[in-house]
């Protein structure tokens, strides 16, 4: 693997996590509508402007990119990344 692979992977996953997180924050009514009735989340007064399918995809992208970021950081911190790039 080239030397730039792990920093590029970390940057890309951080960008995806940030983009999905900002979108989810801007569409909190759709997120609350999806989880309404569970725990202490109540129905929002406004109707959601995004479908549940879109919310699920972006929530999956947010969590998936977060897992990739943590895995990349763990791989680099453990020293295994240097063996893979050599």
N, C-alpha and C positions, 0 to 999 in steps of 0.2 A: 504494500500500500504506500502511496506517496505520503510525504511528510505533512502535507497540508490537509489530509483527510479528516483527522480528528478535530482540529479547530473549525473546519468547514461544517462538519456534522454538528458540532456544538452550537455554532452560530445559526445554522439553519433551524435546529430544534428550538433554540431560544426565540428566533423570529416567529416560528409557527405558534409557540406557546403564548407569546406576547400578542400576536394578532387574534388568536382565538379568545384569549382572556379579555381583551378590549372589546371584542364583539359581544361576548357574553355579558360583560358589564353594561354595555349599551342596550342590551335586550333583556334586562332583568325581569320584565313582565312575562316574557316567554319562558324564561328559566323557572320562575316561580309557578307559572301555570303548569309546567311539566311535573314539578314536585309537590304540587298542592295536595293537602290532605295527609302528608307524611310529616311526622314530628310536629314542629311548631310553624310550619309554612302554611299560610292561608292564601286563599284565592286573591289575586290582584283585582283592583277595581277596573283597570283598563284591560281590554282584550289584547292578547299577544299579537305582535306584528310579524312574527316568524313562526314557521311550522315546527311541530315537535321533531320532525325528521331532521330539520336543519339544526335544531338545538342539540339533538343527540349526536349528530356528526361532528359539530364543533366542540362539544364536550369531550367526545372521544379523541379528537385531534389534540385538544388541550392536555388531556391526561396522557395520551400516547407520546407526545413530544416531551412532556415532563419526564416520563420514564426513560426515554432515549437520552435526555440530558443527564439524568442521574447515572445511568449506565455508562455513558461516555466519560463522565467525571470520575467514576469509580475505576474504570479501566485505565485511565491516564494516571490517576493517583496511585494505583497499585504497581505501576511500572510495566504492565503487560503491553501497553501501547507501543513502547519503544522497541520491544521484541517483534511486534507485528510490522512496524514500519521499516525495520532494518533489512 
